[in-house]
Amino acid sequence: MTEHTLAKQQREFNKLRKRLRRNVGQAIADYNMIEDGDKVMVCLSGGKDSYTMLDILLNLRDHAPINFELIAVNLDQKQPGFPEHVLPEYLSSIDVPYHIIEKDTYSIVKEVVPEGKTTCGICSRLRRGSLYGYARENGITKIALGHHRDDIIETLFLNMFYGSKIKAMPPKLLSDDKSNIVIRPLAYAREADIAEYAEAMQFPIIPCNLCGSQENLQRQKIKEMLQTWERETPGRLENIFRSIQNVAPSQLADSDLFNFADLEQQRQAPSEADNPMLDDLQQPVLAR
């Protein structure tokens, strides 16, 4: 490989890293995700998304005008063949405080979910419960999850197609028990950028053998649909994401969000000032 090629690759990588850092920094600012004095628990699964999130948050921690603390937390679900040494070795090598929660949720999932059925739902609930409990017990003020822009869009369509709801993943969330705040710093980041960055950084990726091998997941079908749309019409996914940020309740049909029943009470009689046609009629006729 020539020096010119290496230099070009380095320039492209620098642009990619800058773009991801800008995406994360903007999302944090837009939703006030991290404040001075926060203790942020970075949920590290061993996948490309959480590795990237941790890497970028570490950079922001070192350069941000506020002080906040990071701790990486992994839930060891006792999946057969899970390489328990990978994350501790990696986190020690980059000098990041970490904690491994050991909880056999794998056996529970395999016992409860019939063979061939999707395991993601119950797996995520069990995982979330373990992480929330650790956060409450250890003074964590923010829980950072690695969901990116594409995850949010996919969730929107999953809920529309299979749940009859217009609902996605918010960049910032107060948990149902009101005791934990969840943040998604990668909310503005594209999955393609994250995948490219993770490959360039050579993160020690750990595949999820519990659910990652399920080929017929509804989410996978949605992902394929969206990727087809993006190939046919570049920029469509960005427009979809922006629409989530630009909701007009009066133009939908949810009577809990907008008071359609009492619109008659808000109606006003038109005045001449509101009729532009009258303005045209009242213009003086110019002499010929």
C-alpha positions in Angstrom: 0.0 0.0 0.0 1.4 3.4 -1.1 2.0 6.4 1.2 -0.6 8.2 -0.9 -3.2 5.5 -0.2 -2.4 5.4 3.5 -2.7 9.2 3.7 -6.1 9.1 2.0 -7.4 6.4 4.3 -6.2 8.4 7.3 -8.0 11.6 6.0 -11.2 9.6 5.5 -11.0 8.1 8.9 -10.4 11.5 10.5 -13.5 12.8 8.8 -15.5 9.8 9.9 -14.4 10.3 13.5 -15.1 14.0 13.4 -18.6 13.4 12.1 -19.4 10.8 14.8 -18.1 13.1 17.5 -20.1 16.0 16.1 -23.2 13.8 15.9 -22.8 12.7 19.5 -22.0 16.1 20.8 -25.0 17.6 19.1 -27.4 15.0 20.4 -26.1 15.5 23.9 -26.5 19.2 23.6 -30.0 19.1 22.0 -31.4 16.9 24.7 -29.3 17.9 27.7 -28.2 14.3 28.1 -25.1 14.9 30.3 -24.7 17.6 33.0 -21.9 18.6 35.2 -21.3 16.1 37.9 -23.1 13.2 36.2 -22.0 9.6 36.7 -22.7 7.9 33.4 -23.0 4.2 33.1 -22.0 3.1 29.6 -23.8 -0.2 28.9 -21.2 -2.2 27.0 -22.5 -5.3 25.2 -19.4 -6.1 23.2 -21.0 -5.0 19.9 -19.9 -2.3 17.5 -22.4 0.3 18.7 -21.5 0.2 22.4 -17.8 0.2 21.7 -18.1 3.3 19.5 -20.3 5.0 22.1 -17.7 4.4 24.8 -14.9 5.6 22.6 -16.6 8.9 21.7 -17.8 9.6 25.2 -14.3 9.1 26.5 -13.1 11.7 24.1 -15.9 14.1 25.1 -15.2 13.6 28.8 -11.6 14.6 28.2 -12.5 17.7 26.2 -15.9 18.9 27.4 -16.3 22.1 29.5 -18.1 20.1 32.2 -17.0 17.3 34.5 -18.6 13.9 34.4 -17.7 10.4 35.2 -17.9 7.3 33.0 -18.1 3.7 34.1 -18.5 0.8 31.6 -20.9 -1.9 32.7 -21.4 -5.3 31.0 -24.1 -7.8 31.8 -22.7 -11.3 31.5 -25.8 -13.3 30.7 -24.0 -16.7 30.9 -24.4 -17.5 27.3 -22.5 -20.7 26.4 -19.2 -19.9 24.8 -19.3 -16.2 25.9 -15.6 -15.0 25.9 -15.6 -13.6 29.5 -12.0 -12.3 29.2 -12.5 -10.0 26.2 -14.2 -7.0 27.8 -12.1 -6.9 31.0 -8.9 -7.1 29.0 -10.0 -4.4 26.6 -11.3 -2.0 29.3 -8.2 -2.5 31.4 -6.0 -1.7 28.3 -7.7 1.7 27.8 -7.8 2.4 31.6 -11.6 2.6 31.9 -13.4 1.9 35.2 -15.8 -1.1 34.6 -18.0 -3.6 36.3 -19.3 -7.0 35.1 -22.7 -8.0 36.3 -23.0 -11.8 36.3 -26.6 -12.9 35.9 -27.8 -16.1 34.2 -30.6 -14.5 32.1 -29.7 -16.9 29.3 -31.2 -19.9 31.0 -34.4 -18.0 31.9 -34.9 -16.9 28.2 -34.3 -20.4 26.9 -36.7 -21.8 29.4 -39.5 -19.3 28.8 -39.3 -18.7 25.1 -40.4 -21.7 22.8 -37.9 -22.9 20.3 -37.9 -20.9 17.2 -39.6 -17.9 18.7 -38.0 -14.4 19.0 -36.0 -14.0 22.3 -35.3 -10.3 22.0 -38.3 -9.1 23.9 -37.9 -11.0 27.2 -34.1 -10.8 26.9 -34.1 -7.0 26.7 -36.5 -6.8 29.7 -34.4 -9.0 31.9 -31.2 -7.1 30.8 -32.8 -3.8 31.4 -34.0 -4.8 34.9 -30.4 -5.9 35.9 -28.9 -2.7 34.6 -31.5 -0.4 36.2 -30.9 -2.2 39.5 -27.2 -1.7 39.4 -27.7 2.0 38.5 -29.9 2.6 41.5 -27.5 0.9 43.9 -24.4 2.7 42.7 -25.3 6.3 42.3 -25.6 6.3 38.5 -27.3 9.5 37.2 -27.5 8.5 33.5 -27.6 5.2 31.7 -26.1 5.4 28.2 -27.4 2.9 25.6 -25.9 2.4 22.2 -29.0 2.7 20.0 -28.3 4.8 16.9 -30.4 6.6 14.3 -31.2 3.5 12.3 -32.3 1.6 15.4 -34.7 4.5 16.2 -36.2 4.5 12.7 -36.5 0.7 12.7 -38.4 0.8 16.0 -40.8 3.4 14.6 -41.8 1.1 11.7 -41.9 -2.0 14.0 -44.4 -0.2 16.2 -46.4 1.0 13.2 -46.5 -2.3 11.3 -46.8 -4.7 14.3 -48.1 -2.6 17.2 -50.4 -0.1 15.6 -48.5 2.8 17.3 -46.5 5.7 16.2 -43.7 5.2 18.7 -39.9 5.0 18.5 -36.9 5.3 20.9 -36.5 8.8 22.5 -33.0 10.1 22.7 -33.6 10.7 26.4 -36.0 8.8 28.6 -37.2 8.7 32.2 -37.7 5.0 33.2 -41.2 3.8 34.2 -40.1 3.6 37.8 -39.0 7.3 37.6 -35.6 6.4 39.1 -33.4 6.2 36.1 -32.6 8.5 33.1 -31.7 6.7 29.9 -29.7 8.5 27.2 -28.9 7.5 23.6 -25.8 9.5 22.6 -25.7 7.9 19.2 -29.2 9.0 18.3 -27.9 11.1 15.4 -25.3 8.6 14.2 -25.8 6.4 11.1 -25.2 2.7 11.6 -23.0 2.6 8.5 -20.7 5.2 10.0 -20.6 3.2 13.3 -19.8 0.0 11.5 -17.0 1.6 9.5 -15.6 3.2 12.6 -15.6 0.0 14.6 -13.8 -1.8 11.8 -11.2 0.9 11.6 -10.7 0.9 15.4 -10.6 -2.9 15.4 -12.7 -3.2 18.5 -12.9 -6.8 19.8 -16.5 -7.5 18.8 -18.4 -10.2 20.7 -21.4 -11.6 18.7 -24.7 -12.2 20.4 -25.3 -15.9 20.1 -28.6 -15.6 21.9 -30.5 -13.5 19.4 -28.1 -12.4 16.7 -28.5 -15.6 14.8 -32.2 -15.4 14.4 -32.7 -14.8 10.7 -36.5 -14.1 10.6 -36.6 -11.3 13.2 -39.3 -8.6 12.4 -36.6 -6.0 12.9 -34.4 -7.6 10.3 -37.2 -7.4 7.8 -37.7 -3.7 8.6 -34.0 -3.1 8.3 -33.9 -4.7 4.8 -36.9 -2.6 3.7 -35.3 0.6 4.9 -32.0 -0.2 3.3 -33.8 -0.7 0.0 -35.5 2.6 0.3 -32.2 4.3 1.1 -30.5 2.8 -1.9 -33.4 3.8 -4.2 -33.8 7.3 -2.7 -30.7 8.5 -0.8 -31.5 10.7 2.1 -34.9 9.1 2.8 -33.9 7.7 6.2 -32.6 11.1 7.3 -36.0 12.6 6.3 -37.8 9.9 8.3 -35.7 10.6 11.4 -36.3 14.4 11.1 -40.0 13.7 10.9 -39.8 12.1 14.4 -38.4 15.4 15.6 -41.1 17.4 13.8 -44.5 16.0 14.9 -47.8 17.9 14.2 -50.4 16.3 16.5 -53.3 18.3 14.9 -52.5 16.6 11.6 -52.7 13.1 13.0 -55.7 11.4 14.6 -54.9 10.8 18.3 -57.6 12.6 20.3 -55.4 12.3 23.5 -52.8 14.5 21.9 -55.1 17.0 20.2 -58.6 18.2 21.1 -60.5 17.5 18.0 -63.9 17.3 19.8 -63.9 21.0 20.7 -62.7 22.5 17.5 -66.1 24.1 17.0 -65.6 26.2 20.1 -62.4 27.6 18.7 -63.9 28.6 15.3 -64.1 32.3 14.6 -66.1 34.2 12.1 -64.0 35.3 9.1 -63.2 39.0 8.9 -62.5 41.1 5.9 -58.9 41.3 7.0 -58.6 37.6 6.7 -59.8 37.5 3.1 -57.1 38.3 0.6 -59.6 38.3 -2.2 -61.4 41.3 -0.7 -58.0 43.2 -0.7 -57.8 42.7 -4.4 -61.4 43.9 -4.9 -60.8 47.0 -2.9 -57.7 48.1 -4.8 -58.4 51.5 -6.6 -58.9 51.3 -10.4 -56.2 53.0 -12.2 -57.3 55.6 -14.8 -56.6 54.6 -18.4 
